[in-house]
Amino acid sequence: MRFSTGIAMLGCALLLGCSEDSEKASPPTTGPDSPYQATVRYTEYGVPHITAEDYASLGYGVGYAQARENLCTLSEQLMKLKSEKSRYLGAGQGNQNLLSDVGYKALDYPAQAQQLFAQLSATSQQMLAGYSAGFNQVLEESQGDYPSPCRGAEWVTPISAEDLLAYQLDLAGLASSRNFISAIAAAQPPSAAAGARAAFNVKLDAKQVLTSEGIGSNGWALGAERSESANSLLLANPHFPWDGELRFFQNHLTIPGELDITGATLVGLPAVVIGFNEHLGWTHTVSQSKRFTLYQLELDGSDPTRYLFDGESRAMTQREVTVQVKQPDGSLAPYSQPVYYSHFGPMVNLASLSPSLGWSSGSAVTFRDANAGNTRMLDQWLAMDKATSREEFFAAFEEHQGIPWVNTLMIDKSGSASYIDGTQVPQLSAQAEGYWRAASQSPQLAPIWQDGAGSVLLPGNSSVYEWVDSGDTLTPGLVPFSKAPQMTRDDYLYNANSSHWLSNLEAPLEGYSVLYGPEDTVRSPRTRYNAAMISDESGSGLSGADGNFSVSELKTVLSHNGSLFAGDWTNQLTQRCTSYSTAELDGAVYDLTAACQALVNWDGTYNITSRGAHLMRETLRQFRVSGHRSLADSLFAQPFDADNGATTPSGLAPIDTANPEQDPVLVALARAAKMLTDNGISLDAPLGDIQYLIKAQGEAGIPVSGGYSYEGVFNMAESKTASRSTSDFANNVIGSPQPDSLLFALDEDGDGTDELAYPPNYGSSFIMALSYTDEGPQAEMLLSYSQSHDPESDFFSDQTQQYSQLQWRPVRFTESEVADNTVETLELMQER
């Protein structure tokens, strides 16, 4: 949908609160009684460049621009936070809406936002008030003709600044409290479990609850020593869902003389979270640090709602919550149930992961969230947006302590590269850390820890395991920024969602809390591939003969679509299947000739034209294991060696020549080949014929390159049934997962017959290659899913088509670039 260009005047007034905490410098303002005013210039692909004279008006312009395309997305999220999904949409399949409503009622972010709003800086309060005014103006102008995903929906209503803060509290908990929404709703003491609430029958996904899988990233920062024809280089490659609220939105924000920043943000955040200004640029990768600790309570035998702590019996807090549920006839009926809390935080029911993690007469599980009440994200990112030097950038972390769950890779124009894990991490005592280092290796708890990619479960009966408050953090009990992993160098730093340990192979970061993730432990295949590419100065790698990266060479890190398992490893496999051409499969002999030839012909990449990539995918899939290592140790010849942490495990496990037909690798190849051929998929099919993105019902599939993280690729494209997004509208079409493969079945042409494919809904999203030269910053980018969430918009799939062909485009930043490429200008005004 589109709105007319011009000046809009609405007679609404907004009262802006102010914080008791004064800022070091007064933000620009035009006075509380002056109108909001912003100029929005659109360049190609629907990218808004928003200019205003103060932060309130800048927020106003951002709110207007985001609502213009993605009004439905934020409105749906606010419905969720108000626990109104059941009210408008019914209880949902498997009571999913009801579980969401009860879980979010237990957290009650709207009430928290009302209480915490006054703690925001004056700048953040003004930006949120302005954003809500801009959003509401689009709502008013549309007169009910909303974007197609929510057209005519009753749940689209005006928003407030406090609503935006509530949503930001939810985003802060994306890798913590959000994991447990259903588990909170299902947590009932044994005396109540047999009642009506047992009908919830919650089946949790361990990866969604215990790990951060479904949000990830690669990030590279190259200093002067590794940059060719530039002072520094940055490669941003966040991996986020391709539908729902977690899609990035590109915008350029300017307050003359105060702020000039361009890059990507999330809907509801009036800032840039990944991007650059004249002086520096950065990207984020999801950290392996722990944003919460689970606690197993020892219950009082006389009452399952009481627990023992330091030898004393404590009562849980109980609160009755009520939500309205839409009935089949359209009427509403109330649903009520209690929710429970320990002094750590909400109670959760994880019984579907393991019976020992349920609520029994003897024990129950609760958790404490390091991002609970984190209102500092907006101030943090605004300070980073304004930073003019590396020192100011680091000071933003020290002062605001608001980064929730991401590492930061930063470069500056002088040629330095920096890595920071400035996330919110619990601080444990030495005794508690020692306990977990040992306990996490036990057979009982290793599945929770998952090589460091998982979670921490501590005894909940002793204060020994409480968080330790140093007095140096804005949230009590967290690790101070001075003790966080961080490094600045002139060569390179990188991260691919492993811990901080090998951010630079020549200078490991060691000696940090295990809650930042483990050191001296196995890295994922994707991390090992990142390490191989960035450290290669041989003259035969992607950095060329000089071993230093140019911008074009940096772009090929993503666009060449290589894999850790191409080259020597694949050659070992094809030599084996050439020498031993049969395998025993389910009691029969399987001829490997065709499968082996397909891998011989495979070019080792995951481009849309690559033939045989899917056969390698399905072969490796059979060695997948839970945990950060991703693939079973039995696949490799050389085991993990901490002295060679970036290159091991490696090599193909040797064959037992006495029983070659039972070799596990050849059997896996046979099983993969048979599954594909049985399903009518040619072993040498081009990847783009079977891996394509269907952005909405009725849309044609768009071929995309990339692979799964376990395949050891940089460019990711995965199909996930359990998305980190909580949206139910305008989602990608992925169909239903098939057993014993990564294929999904979907009737995309409506002929009543399912097609089998790999329809991704997660992976590389906002991709940016940035350089600083003496002439200033220059960047090129891709946005895999485009700007708009509305299938009727011109900007719904335009960039997706470009991404399909890996056609990079320039980021318009300078005034002349923006002016020369402006296709539409809006002059916005509204009374406060």
N, C-alpha and C positions, 0 to 999 in steps of 0.2 A: 504494500500500500504506500501511497505518497501523499504528502500534505503540501499545501501551497507555500510558495516562497513569499516572504514578507515579514512584517512586524506584527506580532500578536500581543494584544494587551488584555490581561485578565485582572479582575479586581479582587485578588486574594491577598491576604496578609499573612506573613509567617514571622513568628517571634523566634529570634535566634538566641539560644542559651549561650552562656559563656563559662569557661572553665576557671577554677580557682588557680590553676597552674598557668602562670604567664609564660609567653614564649620569649625566646631570646631577642627576636626582632618582630615588630608588629607586622602582621601580614597586610598587604594592600587592601584597602577597603574604600568604597564610595559612600559609606554611611548607611545606617540601618533603614533609613526611610527612602533611599534611592531605589529605583527599579533594578531588577535583574536585567542585564544586557549582555548578549554574547553574539559574536559573529561565527557562523559555521560555514566553512568552505569545504565542499566535497571535491575530492579528486577521484581518479578512476577507482572502480571497484567499491564505491560507496564508503570511502574512507573520510571521516570528518576531521577537519583541522579547526580546532575550537579556540577562539581568542576572546579574552575578557579582561576587564580591568581589576578584578578582585576574585577571591576564591569562591565566594558565594555565586557570582555570576558564571564562573568557570564550571562549577558543579551544575548549575542550571543548564548550561550548554551541553554538558556530558549527558545529563538525564534526558534531555530532549533527543539527542542523537541516538542514544541507546534505545529509547522507547520507540523511536521512529521505525526501527527494524525489529526489535526484540522485546516488545512490550509484553508479549505473552509469557516469555521465559521468566522474567522477574515476578510477574503476577502469580504464576503457578508456584514459585518458591515461597512467596509470602502466604499463599493459601496453605501450603504445607506447614510453615512455621506457626501459623495460627491454629493448627490442628483441625482444619476444615476440609480435608480431602474427602472424608466420609460424608460430610454434610452435602457436598456438591456432586460427588462421584460415586457414592455408595461405599460399602465396606471393602470392595475390591476382591479380586481373585485371591483365594487363600487368606482373606482378611488383611491383605497387604496395606490398604489405606487405613484401616482401623489400627493396625500395629504402628504405622507411621504416626497417626494422630496421638495415640497414647504415649508413644515414646517421646514425641516432641512436647507433649503436655508436661511430661516429667521434667524435661529440661527447661521448658517455658522461656525461650529466648525473648519473646515480646516483653514479658515482665522484667527480665534482666535488662533489656535495652532501656526501658523506662527508668530503671534505677541507675544505670551506668552512664546514661547520655551526658550527664553533667561532668563526667570525668574526661570527656573528649576535649581536645584543645579547641580554642575558638575557631581555628581554621577548619578543622574537621566538622565541627557543628555547622559552620556556614556552608561547607561544600555539600553536606548531606541535606541540609534544608534547601539549597539551590537545586540539587539533583531531584529531589521530590517535586519541586515546583516545575521543573522542566518535564519530568515524566508525566505529571498530572496535566500539564498543558497539552501534550500529545493526546492524552485520554480525552480531554475536553474537545479538542479539535476533531477527533475521529468520530464523535457522536455515535459511538457504538460500532462503527465499522472498523473493528480491530483487525490486526493481522490474522491470517486464516487459521492458525492453530487454536485461537481462542475466540474467534468471532461469535458474538452472541453469548459469551460465557458470563454467568452471574458473578463468578469469583474475580472478575477483573474490576478492581475498585481503586479509588485514589490511595496514594501511599503517603507515608510521613517519614521524616528524618529518622525517627525511632524505629520504623519498620526496616529501614536500610541498615541500621546498626544491628538489629536482630539478625538480619541475613548475614552480616559480616561475622557475627558470633558463630553462626552455623558454618560459614566458610573456614573460620579459624579451627573448628573441630572436624574438618574434612577427613583428617587422618587419625582421629581419636573418637570423640563422642559419636560422630556420624556412623562409625562402625557398629554401634551397639543399639541403634534405635529399636529394632525389633526385639533384641535381647532384653532391653529395659522393660518393654511392654509385657514380655512373657515371664518376667521374674516374679514368681509367686511362691510363698512358703508352702511346704508339703501339705499342710492342712487345707490349702485352697486349690492346690493343683488339680484335684479331681473334679473341681467345679466347672462352670461354664467356660472359664478362661482357658481350660485345657484344649478347647477347640482351636486355639491359635495354631498348635502343632508346628511351631517354628522350626524350619530347617535352615540352619545358618551355613554360609560359605566360609570355610576357614580362611581362605585368602582375603576375603572382604573384611573379616573381623580381626584377624591377627596380623595381617601385613598391610602394606600400602599398594599392593598390586592393583593396577587400574589407573594409577597416576604415577608417572615416571618421567624420565628425561635423559638426554645427553647434553652436556655443556662443555665447551672448550674455551679457554682463555689463553691466548698466545701473546707473549711479550716480544720486545724488540729482537731478542736473540733468535726467535723462530719465525719472524715475520719478514716476508719478502716485499719490498717496495711499500712498506707501511710501518708505522711505529708500533702498532698492536692490532690484533685480530680477535674477533669473538665469533663463535658458532653457537647459536641457540637452537635447541631441538627438544622442546618439551613434548612429552607424550601424554595426552589427555583425551578424554572421550570426544568423539566426533559428533555427538548430539547432546541435547540437554543444556543445563546451565553452566557447565564447566568449559564451554567453548570460549576461546579467546576472541576479543573484539579489538580491532586496531583503531587507535585514535592518536591525535597530535594535540597537545595541550599547551597553551601559551598565555602567560600574563606578562606583557612587555616589561622588561627590566627585572623580572622576578622568577619566571619559570618558562622553559622551552624544552619540552620533552616529547618524544614520540615512541610508539611501541604498542604493546598489547596489554589489555586488561581483561577483567571478567565483568560480566553484567552485574551491576550494582556497586561497582567500585569506581569512583571518580578519580582515577590516578592511572599511571602507567606502572605495571608490575614487572614487565620485561621490556627493555628498550634502551634508548640512549639520548643523551643531550650533547651539547657542544664539547663537553669535557671528558665524559666517560660513558660507558655502556655496560650492561650486565644481562645475564640470564639466570634462571633458577633451575635446579634439579631437585627432585624429591629426595629428602635426606633419609638415611637409614636410622637416624636418631629415634628415640622412643618418646612419643608425646604423651604417653600414659603408662601407668603401671596397674596391672591387675593384682588384686589381693584375694586370697582364699581365707575366708573367715572361719574360725572355729566357733561353732554355735553353742549356745547355752542349752544343755540337754532338756531343760524344762520348758523352753519356748524357742521355736525356730526363727522368731523375729528378734531374738537377742543373741549377742555374740560376746566372746571373751576377748578382752584387750588388756594386756599387762595384768592379768589375773583377776580383772573385775568384769562383771557382766554389764554390757551396755545395750540399751534398746535402740533398734533401728527407728528411723523416722518414717512415718507412714503418711501418705497424702492421697486423698480420694480425687480422681480426675474424672471428668465427664465430657464426652464428645457427642455431637449429634450425628446420626447415621441416616442417610437417605434410604428409604425403603423402596421396594419394587413399584409401589403405587405412587411414589413421589413424596409421600409424607416423611416426616422426620421422627426418629425415636432416639431417646437418650441412651447412651451406653456408659456405664460407670465401672470403675475398678480402682483398687488401691495400687499405688506404686511405692517403692521402698528405697531407702537410702541408708548407707552406713555413714560414718563421719568422713570416709574417704570420698564417697560419691554415690551414684546410683547403683542399685543392685542389678545384676544381669543374670540371665539364664543361658548358659552355654552348653547345656546338656546334649544338644544335637551334635556338638563337636566331640564331646566325651562325657559319659555319664558322671565322671568325677568332677566335672565343671558345672553340674546342675545344682539345684537347691534341694538338699536333703535334710534330714534331721540333724546331721552332724556338721555339715559345711555348706557354704554358699560363696559366690564370687561377686566382687564389687570392683570398681576401678576409680582412679583419680586421674583427671585430665589436666595436663600442663597448660592447655590453651583455654581452659574454662575462664570466662570473663576477660579474654584477650580483646580489649577495645583499641589496641594500639596499632593495628595493621595499617590503617589509612595514614596515620601520622608517620609511621615508619616509611612507607613507600613514597609519600610526598617528600620526606627529607632526602631520600635517595634520589628522587626525581630532580631535586634542586641542587644536589651536591656538585661542587665545582672542582673537587680534588679527591684523591684517594683518602686523604685524612678526614675530609668531611663525610665521605661515604661510610667509612668505618665508624665515625662518631655517631652516625644515625643509628647503628646497631647498639652501641653503648647507651645512647640516650633513650631510645624508644622501646627496644627489646620486644618488638612486635612481630618479627617474622615467624610464622606459625610452624611450617613443616618443610621448608625448602632450603637447600644449599644455595649459595650465591657464587657465581663466577663473574668476575669484573675485570675490565681493562680500562686504562686511561690513556689520554692522548700523549702522555710522556713516554709510554712504552712498557709500563708495568702490567703484570697479570696477577690477580688475587683470587683466592678461594676462602670462603667463610661458611662454616656451619653455625649460623646464628639462630637456630631454632630454639623452641621452648623445651628444655630437657630437664627432667627431675634430677635433683642432686641427692644421691644416697650416701650413707656413711660407708666407710671402708669395709666395715663388717658386712653390711648388706650387699655391697658390690661383690665382695669375696664369695658370699653365699651364692649369688646368682651366676657368677662365672663358673662355679663348680656345678650347680644344680642344672644349668642350661644344657650341660652335656649328658645328663642322665637320660635313659630311655624314656622316662615318663615325661620329661619337660623339653627334650630336644624338639619334639614336634611343635611346641609353642614357640620356641626360639628360632627355628628354621634357619640355621646358619647365620643368625643375626638379622634376617629379614623380617622376623616375627616379633613377638611380644615378650614381656617380662611378667612373670607370675611370682609374687612374693607372699610369704606368710602374713596373714592379717591379724595375728594375735599378739603382736609385740611392737612397741614403739621403735625398736631397733630398725624396723623396715620403713619407718616414716621418712618422708623427704626432709632433708637438712636445710634449714634456712640460714644463709650466710649474712643476711641483711643487705646484700648488694644487688638484689634484683627487685624489679617492680612487682612481680608476682612471687610471694614467699615460697621458698623451697626449690627454686630452679638453679641450674648451674649458671654462675656469672659469665658474662660475655668474655671476660679476660681468660677464662678457662676453656673456652670453646675452640675447636680446631680452626685454625686460620693460618694463611701463608701468603706472602707476596714474593714473586719471582720475576725474572726477566726472560725465562724460556717458555714454560708452559705449565698449565694446571688444567685438570679435567675432572669430570664426575659423570658416572652413568648409573647412579643409584646404589652402588656399593658404598661402604663407609668411607670415611675420610682418608684411610690408611695410605693408599697409593695414588693420591691426587697428583703427585709427581714421582716417577719411578726412582729418581736419584735421591729424593729427599722424603722418605716416608714420614707421615705424621703419626707419632706414636706417643703413648703414655696418657691417653685421654680416657675419660669415663667410658665404661663399656656401654652405657646408655646412649652414646653417640654411634654405636655400632662397633663390631669387633675388629681387631687388628690381627695380623698374622693368620688370616683365615682365607678360605677359598673365595675368589671373586666370580661373579657371574660370567657366562660366555660373552654377553654384550660388553661388560666392563673390560674383559680381556681383549676383545676386538678393538675397542676404543684405545686401550693402552698400546696395542700393536701399531695402530695407525699414527697416533700422535707422537710416539717416541721414535718412529722410524726415521733415521737420518742417513740411511744407506745409499741414497741416490736412486733407488729403484722403487721407492714407495710413492704414495700420493703426493708427497711434498716435493717431488721432482729431484733433479740432479743435485741441487744445492742443499737439499734437506730442509729448506725453509718454505713455509706456505705462502703462496699468493692468494688473493681473494678467489680467483677461479679454481685454484687447487683446493681451497677450503670448501668450496661448494661441492666439489666432487666427493668429499667425505660422505655426504648424504647421497648425492645423485648417482654415484657409481653403483650403489646397492650391493656392495660386497658382503662377504660372510667370513667369520672365523673358520668355518669348516670347508671353505673352498681351498683350492691349492693342494698342499701336501696331504692334508687329511683325506680329502676326496680321492686323491690319487691312490692313497693306500687302500681305500675301500674298493675302487674300481680294479686295482690290481688283484685284490682278493677275489672279487666276484668273477673276474676273467679267468683266474686260475681254478676256482671252484664254482662251477656254474649251476649247481643245484643246492637246494636247502630242504630240510625236512620240515614240513608245515602241516600241523594237525594230522600227523600220521601218514601224510602223502609226500611225494617228492615234487618240489616246485622248481621249474626251469627258470633260472635267473637271467637268461641271455638278454631278453628285451629290457628288463630293468637295469641291468648292468650297462647296456649300450646307452640307455637314456641318461645315466649319470656320466658316462664318458662324454656325451655330447653337451651336457650342461655346462654353461659358461661360468658357473660359480657365483652368479648374481641373482638378485630378486627383482629384476626389471620386468616390466609388463611383457616384454618380448622373450624373456628367458624361458627356455624349455627344460623341464625336468626338475625345477626348483621344488615343486610340490611333492615330488617323490622323495627328495632329501628331507623335506619337512616332516612327512609322515614316517619316515624311517627313524629320524632322531626322536620323534614324539614318543616312541615306545621306550625310550630311556629317560623320560622326564620323571623327576622326583620333586616332592615338595621341598622347599628350602632354597636358599640363595644360589646354591650351586647349579640348580636347574636340571642338570643331567647326571645320571648315575656314574659313580666312580668306575664302575665296571666297563664303561665305554672306552676308557683311556688306557694307554700303555704306561705313561708316566703319571704317578699320583701328584697331588698337590704338594708343593714345596714352598714354604714361606720365604726362602731365599730367592725364589723365582716366582713370586706370587702372581705376576701379570702374565706368565706364560705357561703355568701348570694349573690343572692337569692337561696333558697333551698327548698327541699320537693316538693311533688306533690300537685298541687292545689286541694282543696277539691271538692268532687262531690256534686251536688244537688240531694240528694236521691229522691226527688219528681219527678225529670225528668232525670233519669239516662241514658236513651237512647239518650239524647241530650247533654250529657257531652262532652265538646270539646276535651278532651283527648281520650275518647273512639271513638268518631267520627273520629279523626285523625288516630287512629289505624285501624279503619275499612277502611278508604279511602286508607291508605297505603297498607293494605292487598289486597284490591280489585284491586288496580292498578297493584301490582306485579302479582297476579294470572291471571288477564286479559291479561298480557303480557307473560304468560307462565313461570314465575319465581316462583319456589317453595319457600314457606315461610321459609323452613328450609334448603335451599341450602347452602353449604359451601361458605364462602365469596370468596375464591380463584377461585371458578367456574365462578363467575360473576364480579370479580375485578381483572383485569390483564392488564399488560403493553404491548402494541404492539409498539416496538421501531421503526419500519419502515415498509413500505408497503411490504407485503409478509412474514414478520417475524411472528413466532408463538407467541401467547400471553404468558406472564410470570406472574404467579399469584403473587400478592403483598398484604401485610397486610397494616393496617392503616385506618384512617378515615378522616372525615372533621373536621375542627376546631370547628364548632358549636356542634359537638358530644362530645366535652370535652375530646379529646384524646391527647396524646403526639406525637405519630407517625402518621404523616399526609400523606394522599394519596388522592388527589382531581383531578377531571376532570374540566378543565377550557377552555372555548372557547376563552376567551380574555386573552391571556398569556402576561406576562411582557416581554417575549422574542419578538424580532422583526425579527426573522429568518423565512424564507420560505422554507428552505431546510433541509432534513434529520430530519423532525419532527416526533414525535410520532403520531400514527394513533388513533384518538379519535372518529371519526364519527360525527354525528349530534345530538345535544341535543334534548331530548324528552319533550313534555309539561307535566307539573304537576308531575315531578319527577327529579331525578338526573341521570337517565339512559341516555345512548347514544346509537344510532343505527349505526351499522357498518356491512358491509358485509365482514367479515374478511376471510372467506373461498372461496369467489368468486363464490358462487353458485347462486347469484342473490337475495338472501334472507337476510335481515338484522338480525343480532343478537343484543340483548339488553344487555348492560353490563355497568360497571363502569370502563372505561379505563383511569387511571390517567395519568396526564402529569405535575404534580406539587406535591411537598411534601418533605419529608425527603430526603436529598441529601448526603452531606458529613457528616457522623456521626462518632464521635470520643469520646472514653473514655480514658482519660489521667490520669496517676498518677505520683506523685513524691515521691520517697522513698530515703533513703540514698544511694541507688545504682544508682540513676539518674532517668530520665523520662522513662516511658514505656506507650505505647498506643496501642489500638486496634481500628479498624475502619470498616465502611461499605461505599461503594460509590454506590448509588442506580442505577445510569445510566451508570457506567463504564467510562473509560478514553477517549475512542475515539468516535468521532461523525460520523465515516465512517462505514456504515453497512458491508463493506468488510473487516474491520480490525478484527484481533483476539481479540482485546480489546474493541469491541463494546458492548458486552452483557455478558462478562464473570463474572464481578462483579454483574451485575443485577441478574444473576442466584443465586449467593451467597446471595444477598440481599433478594431474594424471600424466602430463607430458614433461613434468619437472622443468617448467618454464619459469625461471626466476624473474622477478620484477623489481624495479627500484623502489626504495622507500623515499617518499617525497618529504624533505625536511627543511631545506633552506627556503627563505621567502620567495626567491625567484622560482624554485622548483614548484612550490605550491601554487603561486600565481599563474605560472605558465600552464598548469595542468588542472586548474579549477574548472569543474563542469557545472557547478551549482553553488549558489551562495544564499544563506539564510541570515537575515538580520532579526534576531529574537529579542523581545522585550516583554517583561511582565512585572506588574507592581508586586512589591513584597507584602 
